[in-house]
Amino acid sequence: MRHGCAALLAAALLSSFSAQADEQLFGYVYGTDTLPKGETEVQASITHRWGKARGHYAADDFQLEVEHGITDKLAVAGYLLGLKIDHKGAFPTAVNDPLDPLDDDVLYPDRKGAFFRGIKTQLKYNVMSPYAEGGFGLSFFVEPSYITRFRVDGSKTKQIEIEVGALAQKNFFNDKLVIAANTIVARERRTLVEDDDFVEHEIEFYQLLGATYRIANNFYAGLEARHHMDVLKNEEGDYKKNQYSFFIGPTLHYATKAWWMTMTYFRQIQGGPTYAKSVGPIVDPVDSDLHLDENEKNEVRLRFGMDF
């Protein structure tokens, strides 16, 4: 990530340009505008995640996206996903029998490797543009995907997911200040291949909020926040809350006429359940106010986009 920071600072010395409507000003929060008709953009991103309550955990999520403007209001995008993961002793062990260590269950066995993770596509429709008169934007998207590796531990999975989102954006002071909010819901059916093809049904909810200000012709700087919650279907067929987490952190955006770059750091500030509640007899006093099963303490995302 230090190389990404150096590239960002070096670019600031080379050119000067104000933000355009089709840029992604945030690392996680979606803006509302789409590409103009006939234009194509390539985006690449890497998200580095690290930090559990114990052991070693580091993961990198890779995403390559090609987006095309079908009309001035409708855009289609395709994605290739990758995962690099390295964790050892990062997850607790549930003690089934204190007298028989072989009967204990490791939540997620240690793993190290790089994997192709899946594909997805997105249709995004813009109702109103924040760069038009009034400065308010509204869009909706639908995003089906097929996932082959579980993001938490890298295990094999067969996951079908469909995600829908409502996106809002308000621009102030001649587009100097941009505030955006997203509500996203994802429905998942996951087959855990390495766990005897056990099937999970899950619904995820995301609420994201971002605010960023143009501090120079090239630069926007601001804050992003994310709330993530999911519910799992139990054996009785009812959906029960599984976990939640809150993240917040700074974001920095830089653009030229040909390309743009955005970096966001997220820190988990609260979450649950903790290991002590989710694993049972394990009592872990470290970071007891964070959810460190499906999420980590820290995330850094670097996004890069180029128009063609």
C-alpha positions in Angstrom: 0.0 0.0 0.0 3.0 2.3 0.5 3.6 2.1 -3.3 0.0 3.2 -3.9 0.5 6.3 -1.7 3.7 7.2 -3.5 1.9 7.0 -6.9 -0.9 9.2 -5.6 1.4 11.9 -4.3 3.5 11.8 -7.5 0.5 12.2 -9.7 -0.4 15.4 -7.8 2.7 17.1 -9.2 2.0 16.2 -12.8 -1.4 17.7 -13.6 -4.5 19.6 -12.3 -8.0 18.7 -13.0 -11.5 19.0 -11.3 -13.7 16.0 -10.6 -16.0 14.7 -13.3 -19.4 13.1 -13.0 -18.3 9.5 -13.8 -15.5 9.3 -11.2 -15.8 7.3 -8.0 -15.1 9.8 -5.3 -15.3 7.2 -2.6 -13.6 3.8 -1.9 -16.8 2.1 -0.7 -19.7 4.4 -1.1 -21.3 4.4 -4.6 -21.9 7.7 -6.4 -25.1 8.0 -8.5 -23.9 9.0 -12.0 -23.3 6.6 -14.8 -21.0 6.7 -17.8 -22.3 8.6 -20.9 -23.7 6.6 -23.8 -20.9 4.8 -25.7 -18.2 5.5 -23.2 -16.2 2.6 -21.6 -14.2 2.7 -18.4 -11.9 0.1 -16.8 -11.5 0.0 -13.0 -9.2 -2.0 -10.8 -9.3 -2.2 -7.0 -7.5 -4.0 -4.2 -8.8 -4.2 -0.7 -6.3 -5.2 2.0 -7.9 -6.6 5.2 -6.0 -7.5 8.4 -6.2 -7.9 12.1 -8.1 -10.5 14.2 -8.2 -11.0 18.0 -5.4 -13.6 17.8 -2.8 -15.1 15.4 -2.0 -13.8 11.9 -4.6 -12.8 9.3 -4.1 -10.9 6.0 -6.3 -11.0 2.9 -6.4 -9.1 -0.4 -9.5 -8.8 -2.5 -8.9 -8.0 -6.2 -11.5 -6.7 -8.6 -11.2 -5.9 -12.3 -14.2 -4.1 -13.7 -15.2 -3.0 -17.3 -18.2 -0.6 -17.4 -20.0 0.7 -20.5 -22.6 3.3 -21.0 -25.6 1.8 -22.8 -27.5 5.1 -22.6 -26.8 8.3 -20.7 -28.9 6.8 -17.9 -28.1 3.1 -18.0 -24.7 1.4 -17.6 -23.6 -2.2 -17.5 -20.5 -3.6 -15.9 -18.7 -6.9 -15.7 -16.3 -8.0 -12.9 -13.6 -10.6 -12.3 -12.8 -11.3 -8.7 -9.7 -12.7 -7.0 -8.6 -13.4 -3.4 -5.2 -13.8 -1.7 -5.3 -15.0 1.9 -2.9 -16.0 4.6 -4.1 -16.8 8.1 -2.7 -18.9 10.9 -4.2 -19.3 14.4 -6.5 -16.4 13.7 -9.7 -18.1 14.6 -10.7 -19.7 18.0 -11.3 -23.3 18.7 -14.5 -24.5 20.3 -13.8 -27.0 23.1 -16.3 -29.9 22.8 -14.5 -32.2 25.3 -11.8 -30.8 27.7 -10.4 -34.3 28.0 -10.2 -34.9 24.2 -8.3 -32.3 22.1 -9.1 -34.2 18.9 -12.8 -33.5 19.4 -12.3 -29.8 19.3 -13.6 -27.8 16.3 -11.5 -25.1 14.6 -13.7 -22.4 13.4 -11.7 -22.0 10.2 -8.5 -24.1 9.5 -5.3 -22.3 8.7 -4.9 -21.5 5.0 -2.5 -19.7 2.6 -3.0 -19.1 -1.1 -4.2 -17.1 -4.1 -7.5 -17.9 -5.8 -9.9 -16.9 -8.5 -12.9 -15.9 -6.5 -15.8 -15.5 -9.0 -17.6 -13.2 -11.5 -20.4 -10.7 -11.3 -22.3 -8.2 -13.4 -24.2 -5.0 -12.7 -26.9 -2.9 -14.2 -27.1 0.6 -12.9 -29.8 3.1 -13.8 -29.6 6.8 -13.0 -32.8 8.6 -12.3 -31.3 12.1 -11.5 -27.8 13.4 -11.8 -26.2 15.4 -8.9 -24.4 17.5 -11.5 -27.6 18.9 -13.0 -29.6 21.8 -11.6 -30.6 21.1 -8.0 -27.5 19.0 -7.2 -29.4 15.9 -6.2 -28.7 12.4 -7.6 -30.6 9.1 -7.4 -29.8 5.7 -8.9 -30.6 2.0 -8.5 -28.6 -1.1 -9.3 -29.0 -4.8 -9.5 -25.9 -7.1 -9.3 -25.9 -10.9 -9.6 -22.8 -12.9 -8.9 -21.3 -16.4 -8.6 -18.6 -16.8 -5.9 -16.2 -19.8 -5.7 -14.2 -18.8 -2.5 -15.4 -17.7 0.9 -13.9 -14.3 1.7 -13.4 -15.0 5.4 -11.0 -18.0 5.1 -10.6 -18.8 1.4 -12.4 -22.1 1.5 -14.2 -23.5 -1.6 -17.8 -22.5 -2.0 -20.6 -22.4 -4.5 -22.4 -19.1 -3.8 -25.1 -17.5 -5.9 -25.9 -14.0 -4.8 -28.1 -11.1 -6.0 -27.6 -7.6 -4.7 -29.8 -4.6 -5.1 -29.1 -1.0 -4.1 -30.5 2.4 -3.8 -28.0 5.3 -4.1 -28.5 9.0 -3.2 -26.1 11.9 -3.6 -26.2 15.6 -2.9 -23.7 18.1 -4.2 -23.1 21.5 -2.5 -21.2 24.7 -3.3 -20.7 24.1 -7.0 -19.8 20.4 -6.5 -17.1 21.2 -3.9 -18.9 19.2 -1.2 -20.3 15.8 -2.1 -22.4 13.7 0.3 -23.6 10.2 -0.7 -25.6 7.5 1.0 -26.3 3.9 0.0 -28.7 1.2 1.1 -27.8 -2.3 -0.2 -29.4 -5.7 0.3 -27.9 -9.0 -0.8 -29.6 -12.4 -0.9 -27.1 -15.3 -0.8 -27.3 -19.1 -1.2 -23.9 -20.6 -0.2 -22.8 -24.2 -0.5 -19.7 -24.8 1.8 -17.9 -27.4 -0.4 -15.3 -28.2 2.3 -18.0 -28.7 5.0 -19.8 -31.6 3.4 -21.7 -29.3 1.0 -23.5 -27.6 3.9 -26.0 -25.0 2.5 -26.4 -21.6 4.1 -29.1 -19.0 3.2 -28.1 -15.5 4.2 -29.3 -11.9 3.7 -26.9 -9.1 4.1 -27.7 -5.4 4.8 -25.3 -2.5 4.2 -25.8 1.2 5.0 -23.0 3.5 3.8 -22.4 7.2 4.1 -19.7 9.4 2.8 -18.8 13.1 2.7 -15.9 14.5 0.7 -14.7 18.1 -0.1 -12.6 19.4 -3.0 -9.5 20.8 -1.3 -7.7 21.5 -4.6 -8.5 21.2 -8.3 -7.3 17.7 -8.3 -8.1 16.5 -4.8 -11.1 15.5 -2.7 -10.7 14.5 1.0 -13.3 13.3 3.4 -14.8 10.5 5.5 -16.7 7.2 4.8 -18.7 5.0 7.2 -20.3 1.5 6.8 -22.7 -0.5 8.8 -22.9 -4.2 7.9 -25.3 -6.7 9.3 -26.5 -10.2 8.1 -29.1 -12.7 9.1 -28.8 -16.5 8.6 -31.6 -19.0 8.1 -31.7 -21.6 10.9 -32.8 -25.2 10.8 -36.4 -24.2 11.6 -36.5 -22.0 8.5 -36.4 -18.7 10.4 -33.9 -15.9 9.8 -31.9 -14.8 12.8 -29.4 -12.0 13.2 -25.9 -13.3 12.8 -23.5 -10.4 13.2 -23.1 -6.6 12.8 -20.1 -4.2 12.5 -19.5 -0.5 12.1 -16.5 0.9 10.2 -15.3 4.5 9.7 -12.3 6.1 8.1 -10.7 8.8 5.9 -10.9 8.8 2.1 -8.7 10.6 -0.5 -9.5 11.1 -4.2 -7.3 12.3 -7.1 -8.1 12.8 -10.8 -6.7 13.8 -14.1 -8.5 14.1 -17.4 -7.6 10.5 -18.3 -7.7 8.6 -15.0 -8.5 8.8 -11.3 -7.5 7.1 -8.1 -9.2 6.8 -4.7 -7.9 5.4 -1.4 -10.0 4.7 1.8 -9.0 3.4 5.2 -11.6 1.7 7.4 -11.3 0.9 11.1 -13.9 -1.3 12.8 -15.1 0.7 15.9 -17.9 -1.6 17.1 -19.3 -5.1 16.3 -20.8 -8.2 17.6 -21.1 -11.0 18.5 -17.6 -11.3 19.9 -15.8 -14.6 19.9 -16.8 -15.2 23.5 -20.5 -15.3 22.5 -20.2 -16.9 19.0 -17.8 -19.8 19.9 -19.3 -20.8 23.3 -16.8 -21.9 26.0 -14.0 -19.7 24.5 -13.6 -16.5 26.5 -11.5 -13.9 24.6 -11.0 -10.6 26.5 -9.1 -9.0 23.6 -11.2 -6.6 21.4 -14.4 -7.8 23.0 -16.3 -4.9 21.4 -15.5 -6.0 17.8 -16.8 -8.7 15.5 -13.7 -10.5 14.3 -15.1 -13.6 12.7 -16.4 -12.4 9.3 -14.8 -9.0 9.5 -11.4 -7.6 10.5 -10.1 -4.7 12.5 -8.7 -2.8 9.4 -9.3 -2.4 5.7 -7.6 -0.3 3.1 -9.0 0.0 -0.4 -7.3 1.5 -3.4 -9.3 2.1 -6.6 -8.1 3.1 -10.0 -10.1 4.0 -13.1 -9.3 4.9 -16.7 -11.7 6.0 -19.5 -11.5 4.7 -23.1 
